[in-house]
Each structure stands twice: as C-alpha cells, then as structure tokens.
Amino acid sequence: MARALAEAIPRLCALSAQFLSWRPAEFWAATPAELALALSDPAQKQGELVSLSDFEHLLELERNG
C-alpha cells in the first residue's frame, strides 16, 4: 500500500496544483482525507453536513485555541 501511495503522490500533487491552485507546501500540509475531499465531486454528497450551531461551536473552539 505504501508503494501505491508513493507512486500516486506526483499525480495527486499535480491534480492539487491544477484544480485547487495549491502550492507544494499546501499539498504536503493536507491530510489524505482533506485532499480526497478537496478533489471530490462537489455534486456528490459527502456525508452529513455540519449544522450552523456545530460550525459556530467549532469556530469558537478555534478562536480560543
């Protein structure tokens, strides 16, 4: 599996640069889940949406460290 991932990295990096305008540092800082979500089809439902109150709670947590 590690070999398959290693072989896919150049293609994933190129896709993130072309479609997301990510620079290499942004690509390497992203988790695999973040990359998959960013490159996924926005028309496809990606699980449950976050409610507004949950989102505001997350923002508050982020502001308070």
MDTraj code that builds the backbone (N, CA, C; nanometers):
import mdtraj as md
import numpy as np

residues = "MET ALA ARG ALA LEU ALA GLU ALA ILE PRO ARG LEU CYS ALA LEU SER ALA GLN PHE LEU SER TRP ARG PRO ALA GLU PHE TRP ALA ALA THR PRO ALA GLU LEU ALA LEU ALA LEU SER ASP PRO ALA GLN LYS GLN GLY GLU LEU VAL SER LEU SER ASP PHE GLU HIS LEU LEU GLU LEU GLU ARG ASN GLY".split()
xyz = np.array([
    [0.0822, -0.1193, 0.0000],
    [0.0000, 0.0000, 0.0000],
    [0.0866, 0.1257, 0.0000],
    [0.1939, 0.1245, 0.0777],
    [0.2820, 0.2410, 0.0820],
    [0.3410, 0.2689, -0.0556],
    [0.3740, 0.1608, -0.1288],
    [0.4299, 0.1777, -0.2623],
    [0.3269, 0.2416, -0.3561],
    [0.2020, 0.1962, -0.3471],
    [0.0967, 0.2529, -0.4314],
    [0.0783, 0.4014, -0.4015],
    [0.0835, 0.4362, -0.2737],
    [0.0707, 0.5769, -0.2359],
    [0.1896, 0.6563, -0.2892],
    [0.3086, 0.6026, -0.2747],
    [0.4286, 0.6715, -0.3223],
    [0.4212, 0.6951, -0.4735],
    [0.3671, 0.5973, -0.5456],
    [0.3549, 0.6125, -0.6900],
    [0.2458, 0.7135, -0.7279],
    [0.1460, 0.7315, -0.6433],
    [0.0358, 0.8232, -0.6717],
    [0.0674, 0.9678, -0.6341],
    [0.1665, 0.9898, -0.5510],
    [0.1943, 1.1244, -0.4994],
    [0.2193, 1.2268, -0.6105],
    [0.3026, 1.1983, -0.7110],
    [0.3220, 1.3011, -0.8155],
    [0.1920, 1.3399, -0.8861],
    [0.1073, 1.2411, -0.9140],
    [-0.0199, 1.2705, -0.9805],
    [-0.1121, 1.3506, -0.8886],
    [-0.1192, 1.3129, -0.7628],
    [-0.2036, 1.3859, -0.6678],
    [-0.1543, 1.5291, -0.6491],
    [-0.0243, 1.5447, -0.6436],
    [0.0325, 1.6796, -0.6298],
    [-0.0017, 1.7638, -0.7524],
    [0.0098, 1.7040, -0.8719],
    [-0.0242, 1.7767, -0.9946],
    [-0.1718, 1.8137, -0.9988],
    [-0.2584, 1.7202, -0.9594],
    [-0.4023, 1.7495, -0.9562],
    [-0.4334, 1.8624, -0.8596],
    [-0.3700, 1.8585, -0.7422],
    [-0.3973, 1.9640, -0.6438],
    [-0.3471, 2.0993, -0.6936],
    [-0.2378, 2.0995, -0.7675],
    [-0.1872, 2.2255, -0.8226],
    [-0.2792, 2.2775, -0.9324],
    [-0.3230, 2.1891, -1.0218],
    [-0.4047, 2.2308, -1.1359],
    [-0.5461, 2.2707, -1.0962],
    [-0.6083, 2.1910, -1.0117],
    [-0.7505, 2.2120, -0.9828],
    [-0.7769, 2.2929, -0.8561],
    [-0.6810, 2.2928, -0.7635],
    [-0.7018, 2.3636, -0.6369],
    [-0.6102, 2.4841, -0.6216],
    [-0.5154, 2.4990, -0.7132],
    [-0.4140, 2.6054, -0.7070],
    [-0.3294, 2.5960, -0.5803],
    [-0.3114, 2.4725, -0.5329],
    [-0.2276, 2.4509, -0.4149],
    [-0.0807, 2.4522, -0.4559],
    [0.0014, 2.5140, -0.3718],
    [0.1452, 2.5056, -0.3879],
    [0.1921, 2.3787, -0.3169],
    [0.3146, 2.3331, -0.3405],
    [0.3607, 2.2095, -0.2766],
    [0.3451, 2.2079, -0.1249],
    [0.3719, 2.3200, -0.0593],
    [0.3594, 2.3236, 0.0871],
    [0.2155, 2.2967, 0.1313],
    [0.1197, 2.3475, 0.0559],
    [-0.0211, 2.3239, 0.0896],
    [-0.0576, 2.1770, 0.0660],
    [-0.0031, 2.1188, -0.0399],
    [-0.0276, 1.9766, -0.0663],
    [0.0258, 1.8917, 0.0479],
    [0.1505, 1.9164, 0.0880],
    [0.2125, 1.8342, 0.1926],
    [0.1516, 1.8591, 0.3301],
    [0.0913, 1.9744, 0.3514],
    [0.0280, 2.0036, 0.4805],
    [-0.1096, 1.9393, 0.4933],
    [-0.1697, 1.9027, 0.3810],
    [-0.3047, 1.8446, 0.3828],
    [-0.3003, 1.6979, 0.4237],
    [-0.4029, 1.6557, 0.4945],
    [-0.4159, 1.5138, 0.5252],
    [-0.4734, 1.4432, 0.4026],
    [-0.4581, 1.3116, 0.3928],
    [-0.5200, 1.2398, 0.2810],
    [-0.6709, 1.2632, 0.2735],
    [-0.7371, 1.2708, 0.3875],
    [-0.8820, 1.2948, 0.3880],
    [-0.9145, 1.4337, 0.3334],
    [-0.8357, 1.5337, 0.3696],
    [-0.8583, 1.6688, 0.3185],
    [-0.8364, 1.6750, 0.1679],
    [-0.7326, 1.6067, 0.1203],
    [-0.7055, 1.6045, -0.0225],
    [-0.8184, 1.5351, -0.0979],
    [-0.8627, 1.4214, -0.0455],
    [-0.9716, 1.3480, -0.1107],
    [-1.0983, 1.4323, -0.1166],
    [-1.1295, 1.5003, -0.0080],
    [-1.2485, 1.5847, -0.0059],
    [-1.2347, 1.7029, -0.1018],
    [-1.1167, 1.7638, -0.1045],
    [-1.0951, 1.8789, -0.1916],
    [-1.1043, 1.8407, -0.3396],
    [-1.0621, 1.7200, -0.3733],
    [-1.0644, 1.6759, -0.5124],
    [-1.1928, 1.6028, -0.5503],
    [-1.2800, 1.5807, -0.4555],
    [-1.4025, 1.5065, -0.4847],
    [-1.5029, 1.5932, -0.5601],
    [-1.5979, 1.5273, -0.6196],
    [-1.7035, 1.5942, -0.6954],
    [-1.7982, 1.6637, -0.5976],
    [-1.8109, 1.7958, -0.6049],
    [-1.8977, 1.8665, -0.5104],
    [-2.0448, 1.8284, -0.5251],
    [-2.0802, 1.7707, -0.6388],
    [-2.2191, 1.7292, -0.6582],
    [-2.2527, 1.6034, -0.5782],
    [-2.1497, 1.5293, -0.5384],
    [-2.1713, 1.4086, -0.4595],
    [-2.1831, 1.4465, -0.3126],
    [-2.2796, 1.3891, -0.2443],
    [-2.2966, 1.4172, -0.1020],
    [-2.1812, 1.3542, -0.0247],
    [-2.1176, 1.4303, 0.0605],
    [-2.0020, 1.3851, 0.1367],
    [-2.0386, 1.3625, 0.2826],
    [-2.1334, 1.2776, 0.3080],
    [-2.1721, 1.2510, 0.4456],
    [-2.2648, 1.3586, 0.4983],
    [-2.2790, 1.3627, 0.6266],
    [-2.3670, 1.4593, 0.6903],
    [-2.3056, 1.5982, 0.6901],
    [-2.3870, 1.6969, 0.6631],
    [-2.3418, 1.8347, 0.6708],
    [-2.3359, 1.8786, 0.8160],
    [-2.2495, 1.9723, 0.8438],
    [-2.2379, 2.0276, 0.9781],
    [-2.3459, 2.1325, 0.9967],
    [-2.4137, 2.1264, 1.1089],
    [-2.5170, 2.2263, 1.1354],
    [-2.4515, 2.3609, 1.1652],
    [-2.5275, 2.4671, 1.1510],
    [-2.4755, 2.6005, 1.1770],
    [-2.4282, 2.6127, 1.3211],
    [-2.5023, 2.5595, 1.4162],
    [-2.4620, 2.5703, 1.5565],
    [-2.3329, 2.4915, 1.5823],
    [-2.3198, 2.3735, 1.5207],
    [-2.1958, 2.2970, 1.5359],
    [-2.0782, 2.3719, 1.4739],
    [-2.1014, 2.4336, 1.3579],
    [-1.9968, 2.5095, 1.2916],
    [-1.9538, 2.6285, 1.3775],
    [-2.0495, 2.7002, 1.4330],
    [-2.0172, 2.8145, 1.5196],
    [-1.9408, 2.7679, 1.6429],
    [-1.9789, 2.6528, 1.6955],
    [-1.9075, 2.5969, 1.8109],
    [-1.7620, 2.5650, 1.7732],
    [-1.7410, 2.5076, 1.6567],
    [-1.6049, 2.4777, 1.6113],
    [-1.5232, 2.6054, 1.5923],
    [-1.5858, 2.7096, 1.5377],
    [-1.5166, 2.8370, 1.5223],
    [-1.4765, 2.8949, 1.6577],
    [-1.5660, 2.8842, 1.7537],
    [-1.5370, 2.9347, 1.8880],
    [-1.4203, 2.8574, 1.9491],
    [-1.4200, 2.7270, 1.9336],
    [-1.3098, 2.6453, 1.9851],
    [-1.1771, 2.6861, 1.9209],
    [-1.1797, 2.7123, 1.7921],
    [-1.0591, 2.7514, 1.7188],
    [-1.0089, 2.8871, 1.7695],
    [-1.0987, 2.9812, 1.7929],
    [-1.0594, 3.1138, 1.8425],
    [-0.9968, 3.1067, 1.9807],
    [-1.0442, 3.0124, 2.0617],
    [-0.9944, 3.0001, 2.1984],
    [-0.8763, 2.9053, 2.2100],
    [-0.8285, 2.8570, 2.0982],
    [-0.7102, 2.7699, 2.0994],
    [-0.7465, 2.6327, 2.1388],
])
top = md.Topology()
chain = top.add_chain()
for i, resn in enumerate(residues, 1):
    res = top.add_residue(resn, chain, resSeq=i)
    for name in ("N", "CA", "C"):
        top.add_atom(name, md.element.get_by_symbol(name[0]), res)
traj = md.Trajectory(xyz[None], top)
